[in-house]
Amino acid sequence: MRPKVDCFIITFDTTSHAIAMEKYCKEHQIKGRLIPVPATISAGCGICWKMTEEDYMSNQSQIQKIDYKEIHYIKL
């Protein structure tokens, strides 16, 4: 079993917002990936963007440009 690590989870109201995040991050070389929303978080569309703490901190200003619902700091 993989050890849990601290990460940022970005949730969205719609799947189209989640896909837009993925596209934006690919275009701007921001690391992360779409995953199912963890059971500990409640979110509208069922998918979210997961990224490391380091990647989030170094790209925080760019991420603020995306339409998202909430940002969670959790251990996954």
N, CA, C and O atoms as a printed pandas DataFrame, in Angstrom:
     atom_number atom_name residue_name chain_id  residue_number  x_coord  y_coord  z_coord
0              1         N          MET        A               1    0.835   -1.182    0.000
1              2        CA          MET        A               1    0.000    0.000    0.000
2              3         C          MET        A               1    0.881    1.247    0.000
3              4         O          MET        A               1    1.858    1.337    0.743
4              5         N          ARG        A               2    0.519    2.184   -0.832
5              6        CA          ARG        A               2    1.266    3.427   -0.977
6              7         C          ARG        A               2    1.044    4.331    0.244
7              8         O          ARG        A               2   -0.084    4.440    0.725
8              9         N          PRO        A               3    2.096    4.976    0.749
9             10        CA          PRO        A               3    1.893    5.896    1.879
10            11         C          PRO        A               3    1.106    7.130    1.443
11            12         O          PRO        A               3    1.246    7.596    0.312
12            13         N          LYS        A               4    0.280    7.654    2.342
13            14        CA          LYS        A               4   -0.501    8.850    2.029
14            15         C          LYS        A               4    0.413   10.070    2.062
15            16         O          LYS        A               4    1.324   10.166    2.884
16            17         N          VAL        A               5    0.143   11.004    1.141
17            18        CA          VAL        A               5    0.922   12.242    1.074
18            19         C          VAL        A               5   -0.022   13.436    1.042
19            20         O          VAL        A               5   -1.168   13.323    0.609
20            21         N          ASP        A               6    0.469   14.575    1.502
21            22        CA          ASP        A               6   -0.318   15.804    1.458
22            23         C          ASP        A               6   -0.465   16.259    0.011
23            24         O          ASP        A               6    0.491   16.229   -0.765
24            25         N          CYS        A               7   -1.673   16.678   -0.338
25            26        CA          CYS        A               7   -1.913   17.164   -1.688
26            27         C          CYS        A               7   -3.050   18.167   -1.685
27            28         O          CYS        A               7   -3.769   18.314   -0.697
28            29         N          PHE        A               8   -3.198   18.845   -2.791
29            30        CA          PHE        A               8   -4.302   19.776   -2.984
30            31         C          PHE        A               8   -5.311   19.138   -3.924
31            32         O          PHE        A               8   -4.946   18.557   -4.947
32            33         N          ILE        A               9   -6.579   19.251   -3.567
33            34        CA          ILE        A               9   -7.690   18.754   -4.375
34            35         C          ILE        A               9   -8.538   19.959   -4.759
35            36         O          ILE        A               9   -8.982   20.718   -3.897
36            37         N          ILE        A              10   -8.754   20.126   -6.042
37            38        CA          ILE        A              10   -9.565   21.240   -6.546
38            39         C          ILE        A              10  -10.846   20.644   -7.106
39            40         O          ILE        A              10  -10.815   19.809   -8.010
40            41         N          THR        A              11  -11.977   21.085   -6.557
41            42        CA          THR        A              11  -13.272   20.556   -6.983
42            43         C          THR        A              11  -13.974   21.543   -7.909
43            44         O          THR        A              11  -13.654   22.731   -7.946
44            45         N          PHE        A              12  -14.939   21.014   -8.652
45            46        CA          PHE        A              12  -15.649   21.795   -9.666
46            47         C          PHE        A              12  -17.149   21.537   -9.584
47            48         O          PHE        A              12  -17.584   20.484   -9.118
48            49         N          ASP        A              13  -17.932   22.509  -10.041
49            50        CA          ASP        A              13  -19.381   22.339  -10.099
50            51         C          ASP        A              13  -19.802   21.466  -11.276
51            52         O          ASP        A              13  -20.806   20.757  -11.203
52            53         N          THR        A              14  -19.028   21.519  -12.362
53            54        CA          THR        A              14  -19.395   20.769  -13.561
54            55         C          THR        A              14  -18.189   20.023  -14.129
55            56         O          THR        A              14  -17.037   20.387  -13.892
56            57         N          THR        A              15  -18.487   18.989  -14.873
57            58        CA          THR        A              15  -17.428   18.232  -15.539
58            59         C          THR        A              15  -16.700   19.100  -16.556
59            60         O          THR        A              15  -15.491   18.955  -16.737
60            61         N          SER        A              16  -17.413   19.994  -17.219
61            62        CA          SER        A              16  -16.762   20.849  -18.217
62            63         C          SER        A              16  -15.718   21.763  -17.559
63            64         O          SER        A              16  -14.693   22.060  -18.172
64            65         N          HIS        A              17  -15.962   22.206  -16.337
65            66        CA          HIS        A              17  -14.960   23.008  -15.624
66            67         C          HIS        A              17  -13.728   22.157  -15.292
67            68         O          HIS        A              17  -12.598   22.637  -15.376
68            69         N          ALA        A              18  -13.950   20.904  -14.918
69            70        CA          ALA        A              18  -12.835   20.002  -14.618
70            71         C          ALA        A              18  -11.994   19.751  -15.870
71            72         O          ALA        A              18  -10.765   19.754  -15.806
72            73         N          ILE        A              19  -12.648   19.540  -16.988
73            74        CA          ILE        A              19  -11.938   19.320  -18.254
74            75         C          ILE        A              19  -11.189   20.580  -18.669
75            76         O          ILE        A              19  -10.084   20.493  -19.206
76            77         N          ALA        A              20  -11.774   21.747  -18.428
77            78        CA          ALA        A              20  -11.095   23.011  -18.745
78            79         C          ALA        A              20   -9.837   23.152  -17.900
79            80         O          ALA        A              20   -8.820   23.648  -18.385
80            81         N          MET        A              21   -9.894   22.724  -16.647
81            82        CA          MET        A              21   -8.714   22.764  -15.776
82            83         C          MET        A              21   -7.618   21.868  -16.335
83            84         O          MET        A              21   -6.454   22.263  -16.393
84            85         N          GLU        A              22   -7.992   20.671  -16.743
85            86        CA          GLU        A              22   -7.011   19.743  -17.314
86            87         C          GLU        A              22   -6.356   20.348  -18.559
87            88         O          GLU        A              22   -5.136   20.288  -18.715
88            89         N          LYS        A              23   -7.155   20.918  -19.424
89            90        CA          LYS        A              23   -6.640   21.523  -20.652
90            91         C          LYS        A              23   -5.705   22.698  -20.329
91            92         O          LYS        A              23   -4.618   22.809  -20.896
92            93         N          TYR        A              24   -6.138   23.563  -19.422
93            94        CA          TYR        A              24   -5.334   24.723  -19.037
94            95         C          TYR        A              24   -3.988   24.273  -18.450
95            96         O          TYR        A              24   -2.939   24.821  -18.787
96            97         N          CYS        A              25   -4.036   23.284  -17.580
97            98        CA          CYS        A              25   -2.807   22.814  -16.947
98            99         C          CYS        A              25   -1.856   22.173  -17.953
99           100         O          CYS        A              25   -0.642   22.354  -17.858
100          101         N          LYS        A              26   -2.389   21.437  -18.902
101          102        CA          LYS        A              26   -1.531   20.850  -19.934
102          103         C          LYS        A              26   -0.872   21.942  -20.773
103          104         O          LYS        A              26    0.316   21.862  -21.085
104          105         N          GLU        A              27   -1.647   22.960  -21.136
105          106        CA          GLU        A              27   -1.114   24.061  -21.952
106          107         C          GLU        A              27   -0.040   24.855  -21.217
107          108         O          GLU        A              27    0.865   25.401  -21.847
108          109         N          HIS        A              28   -0.132   24.926  -19.896
109          110        CA          HIS        A              28    0.796   25.729  -19.095
110          111         C          HIS        A              28    1.793   24.875  -18.306
111          112         O          HIS        A              28    2.438   25.367  -17.380
112          113         N          GLN        A              29    1.916   23.600  -18.671
113          114        CA          GLN        A              29    2.850   22.660  -18.049
114          115         C          GLN        A              29    2.718   22.644  -16.512
115          116         O          GLN        A              29    3.721   22.649  -15.798
116          117         N          ILE        A              30    1.484   22.625  -16.022
117          118        CA          ILE        A              30    1.217   22.522  -14.595
118          119         C          ILE        A              30    0.906   21.058  -14.299
119          120         O          ILE        A              30   -0.007   20.484  -14.893
120          121         N          LYS        A              31    1.653   20.458  -13.394
121          122        CA          LYS        A              31    1.493   19.038  -13.097
122          123         C          LYS        A              31    0.254   18.792  -12.237
123          124         O          LYS        A              31   -0.117   19.612  -11.397
124          125         N          GLY        A              32   -0.364   17.659  -12.467
125          126        CA          GLY        A              32   -1.538   17.228  -11.724
126          127         C          GLY        A              32   -2.346   16.287  -12.588
127          128         O          GLY        A              32   -1.954   15.965  -13.710
128          129         N          ARG        A              33   -3.495   15.841  -12.052
129          130        CA          ARG        A              33   -4.332   14.935  -12.837
130          131         C          ARG        A              33   -5.757   14.938  -12.305
131          132         O          ARG        A              33   -6.010   15.291  -11.153
132          133         N          LEU        A              34   -6.672   14.541  -13.161
133          134        CA          LEU        A              34   -8.059   14.389  -12.760
134          135         C          LEU        A              34   -8.225   13.041  -12.070
135          136         O          LEU        A              34   -7.697   12.028  -12.529
136          137         N          ILE        A              35   -8.968   13.040  -10.956
137          138        CA          ILE        A              35   -9.254   11.815  -10.216
138          139         C          ILE        A              35  -10.704   11.870   -9.739
139          140         O          ILE        A              35  -11.307   12.943   -9.730
140          141         N          PRO        A              36  -11.273   10.732   -9.344
141          142        CA          PRO        A              36  -12.601   10.770   -8.718
142          143         C          PRO        A              36  -12.506   11.538   -7.386
143          144         O          PRO        A              36  -11.489   11.471   -6.696
144          145         N          VAL        A              37  -13.553   12.251   -7.043
145          146        CA          VAL        A              37  -13.554   13.000   -5.783
146          147         C          VAL        A              37  -13.453   12.017   -4.621
147          148         O          VAL        A              37  -14.230   11.064   -4.557
148          149         N          PRO        A              38  -12.502   12.231   -3.693
149          150        CA          PRO        A              38  -12.386   11.347   -2.522
150          151         C          PRO        A              38  -13.674   11.369   -1.689
151          152         O          PRO        A              38  -14.398   12.364   -1.674
152          153         N          ALA        A              39  -13.940   10.279   -1.011
153          154        CA          ALA        A              39  -15.167   10.149   -0.221
154          155         C          ALA        A              39  -15.262   11.188    0.894
155          156         O          ALA        A              39  -16.363   11.516    1.336
156          157         N          THR        A              40  -14.137   11.703    1.350
157          158        CA          THR        A              40  -14.136   12.679    2.442
158          159         C          THR        A              40  -14.542   14.077    1.988
159          160         O          THR        A              40  -14.739   14.969    2.814
160          161         N          ILE        A              41  -14.668   14.269    0.670
161          162        CA          ILE        A              41  -15.026   15.576    0.108
162          163         C          ILE        A              41  -16.334   15.447   -0.663
163          164         O          ILE        A              41  -16.559   14.460   -1.364
164          165         N          SER        A              42  -17.175   16.433   -0.530
165          166        CA          SER        A              42  -18.423   16.470   -1.286
166          167         C          SER        A              42  -18.253   17.476   -2.426
167          168         O          SER        A              42  -17.883   18.626   -2.191
168          169         N          ALA        A              43  -18.521   17.045   -3.652
169          170        CA          ALA        A              43  -18.369   17.942   -4.801
170          171         C          ALA        A              43  -19.428   17.647   -5.845
171          172         O          ALA        A              43  -19.968   16.543   -5.910
172          173         N          GLY        A              44  -19.714   18.645   -6.659
173          174        CA          GLY        A              44  -20.797   18.571   -7.629
174          175         C          GLY        A              44  -20.642   17.560   -8.740
175          176         O          GLY        A              44  -21.573   16.797   -8.998
176          177         N          CYS        A              45  -19.508   17.524   -9.405
177          178        CA          CYS        A              45  -19.443   16.733  -10.638
178          179         C          CYS        A              45  -18.813   15.359  -10.469
179          180         O          CYS        A              45  -18.905   14.546  -11.389
180          181         N          GLY        A              46  -18.183   15.061   -9.353
181          182        CA          GLY        A              46  -17.625   13.732   -9.136
182          183         C          GLY        A              46  -16.171   13.555   -9.530
183          184         O          GLY        A              46  -15.571   12.529   -9.210
184          185         N          ILE        A              47  -15.581   14.545  -10.228
185          186        CA          ILE        A              47  -14.151   14.473  -10.523
186          187         C          ILE        A              47  -13.482   15.751  -10.021
187          188         O          ILE        A              47  -14.113   16.800   -9.893
188          189         N          CYS        A              48  -12.195   15.629   -9.744
189          190        CA          CYS        A              48  -11.448   16.767   -9.204
190          191         C          CYS        A              48  -10.023   16.733   -9.738
191          192         O          CYS        A              48   -9.595   15.756  -10.352
192          193         N          TRP        A              49   -9.307   17.808   -9.495
193          194        CA          TRP        A              49   -7.915   17.920   -9.918
194          195         C          TRP        A              49   -7.035   17.722   -8.697
195          196         O          TRP        A              49   -7.217   18.399   -7.684
196          197         N          LYS        A              50   -6.089   16.808   -8.780
197          198        CA          LYS        A              50   -5.171   16.526   -7.687
198          199         C          LYS        A              50   -3.783   16.987   -8.083
199          200         O          LYS        A              50   -3.319   16.731   -9.195
200          201         N          MET        A              51   -3.121   17.677   -7.151
201          202        CA          MET        A              51   -1.744   18.098   -7.399
202          203         C          MET        A              51   -0.963   18.128   -6.099
203          204         O          MET        A              51   -1.542   18.233   -5.018
204          205         N          THR        A              52    0.347   18.034   -6.209
205          206        CA          THR        A              52    1.186   18.063   -5.022
206          207         C          THR        A              52    1.195   19.465   -4.420
207          208         O          THR        A              52    0.869   20.453   -5.078
208          209         N          GLU        A              53    1.575   19.513   -3.168
209          210        CA          GLU        A              53    1.676   20.804   -2.487
210          211         C          GLU        A              53    2.682   21.709   -3.198
211          212         O          GLU        A              53    2.429   22.900   -3.381
212          213         N          GLU        A              54    3.796   21.156   -3.588
213          214        CA          GLU        A              54    4.835   21.919   -4.289
214          215         C          GLU        A              54    4.319   22.504   -5.607
215          216         O          GLU        A              54    4.547   23.677   -5.905
216          217         N          ASP        A              55    3.625   21.679   -6.387
217          218        CA          ASP        A              55    3.085   22.148   -7.669
218          219         C          ASP        A              55    2.013   23.211   -7.464
219          220         O          ASP        A              55    1.940   24.182   -8.217
220          221         N          TYR        A              56    1.185   23.025   -6.448
221          222        CA          TYR        A              56    0.140   24.022   -6.173
222          223         C          TYR        A              56    0.771   25.360   -5.785
223          224         O          TYR        A              56    0.392   26.406   -6.314
224          225         N          MET        A              57    1.720   25.324   -4.874
225          226        CA          MET        A              57    2.339   26.572   -4.398
226          227         C          MET        A              57    3.061   27.319   -5.516
227          228         O          MET        A              57    3.033   28.550   -5.553
228          229         N          SER        A              58    3.694   26.605   -6.410
229          230        CA          SER        A              58    4.428   27.273   -7.480
230          231         C          SER        A              58    3.519   27.758   -8.618
231          232         O          SER        A              58    3.958   28.539   -9.462
232          233         N          ASN        A              59    2.270   27.308   -8.650
233          234        CA          ASN        A              59    1.346   27.702   -9.719
234          235         C          ASN        A              59    0.049   28.319   -9.199
235          236         O          ASN        A              59   -0.923   28.440   -9.945
236          237         N          GLN        A              60    0.030   28.702   -7.946
237          238        CA          GLN        A              60   -1.188   29.184   -7.298
238          239         C          GLN        A              60   -1.831   30.357   -8.034
239          240         O          GLN        A              60   -3.053   30.389   -8.179
240          241         N          SER        A              61   -1.051   31.304   -8.494
241          242        CA          SER        A              61   -1.625   32.474   -9.175
242          243         C          SER        A              61   -2.286   32.081  -10.492
243          244         O          SER        A              61   -3.306   32.661  -10.864
244          245         N          GLN        A              62   -1.726   31.116  -11.197
245          246        CA          GLN        A              62   -2.330   30.668  -12.457
246          247         C          GLN        A              62   -3.612   29.887  -12.203
247          248         O          GLN        A              62   -4.573   30.009  -12.963
248          249         N          ILE        A              63   -3.637   29.094  -11.153
249          250        CA          ILE        A              63   -4.815   28.283  -10.845
250          251         C          ILE        A              63   -5.998   29.161  -10.472
251          252         O          ILE        A              63   -7.146   28.790  -10.716
252          253         N          GLN        A              64   -5.734   30.307   -9.891
253          254        CA          GLN        A              64   -6.815   31.218   -9.503
254          255         C          GLN        A              64   -7.597   31.722  -10.717
255          256         O          GLN        A              64   -8.701   32.244  -10.562
256          257         N          LYS        A              65   -7.050   31.574  -11.907
257          258        CA          LYS        A              65   -7.713   32.019  -13.133
258          259         C          LYS        A              65   -8.778   31.030  -13.613
259          260         O          LYS        A              65   -9.585   31.361  -14.482
260          261         N          ILE        A              66   -8.782   29.824  -13.053
261          262        CA          ILE        A              66   -9.692   28.763  -13.472
262          263         C          ILE        A              66  -10.973   28.812  -12.647
263          264         O          ILE        A              66  -10.951   29.178  -11.472
264          265         N          ASP        A              67  -12.082   28.442  -13.268
265          266        CA          ASP        A              67  -13.374   28.408  -12.574
266          267         C          ASP        A              67  -13.475   27.098  -11.789
267          268         O          ASP        A              67  -13.679   26.036  -12.376
268          269         N          TYR        A              68  -13.334   27.175  -10.478
269          270        CA          TYR        A              68  -13.413   25.995   -9.621
270          271         C          TYR        A              68  -14.362   26.266   -8.464
271          272         O          TYR        A              68  -14.774   27.405   -8.243
272          273         N          LYS        A              69  -14.706   25.214   -7.727
273          274        CA          LYS        A              69  -15.615   25.363   -6.591
274          275         C          LYS        A              69  -14.841   25.575   -5.301
275          276         O          LYS        A              69  -15.025   26.592   -4.633
276          277         N          GLU        A              70  -13.975   24.629   -4.938
277          278        CA          GLU        A              70  -13.224   24.706   -3.688
278          279         C          GLU        A              70  -11.849   24.095   -3.853
279          280         O          GLU        A              70  -11.609   23.303   -4.764
280          281         N          ILE        A              71  -10.948   24.474   -2.959
281          282        CA          ILE        A              71   -9.620   23.874   -2.893
282          283         C          ILE        A              71   -9.470   23.268   -1.513
283          284         O          ILE        A              71   -9.709   23.928   -0.501
284          285         N          HIS        A              72   -9.070   22.002   -1.479
285          286        CA          HIS        A              72   -8.906   21.265   -0.222
286          287         C          HIS        A              72   -7.456   20.817   -0.095
287          288         O          HIS        A              72   -6.830   20.411   -1.074
288          289         N          TYR        A              73   -6.935   20.896    1.119
289          290        CA          TYR        A              73   -5.601   20.391    1.416
290          291         C          TYR        A              73   -5.802   19.140    2.260
291          292         O          TYR        A              73   -6.208   19.230    3.419
292          293         N          ILE        A              74   -5.520   17.976    1.687
293          294        CA          ILE        A              74   -5.770   16.707    2.393
294          295         C          ILE        A              74   -4.620   15.735    2.176
295          296         O          ILE        A              74   -3.717   15.977    1.376
296          297         N          LYS        A              75   -4.679   14.641    2.904
297          298        CA          LYS        A              75   -3.692   13.577    2.764
298          299         C          LYS        A              75   -4.345   12.433    2.001
299          300         O          LYS        A              75   -5.338   11.866    2.457
300          301         N          LEU        A              76   -3.796   12.095    0.852
301          302        CA          LEU        A              76   -4.300   10.970    0.031
302          303         C          LEU        A              76   -3.187    9.995   -0.260
303          304         O          LEU        A              76   -3.409    8.988   -0.933
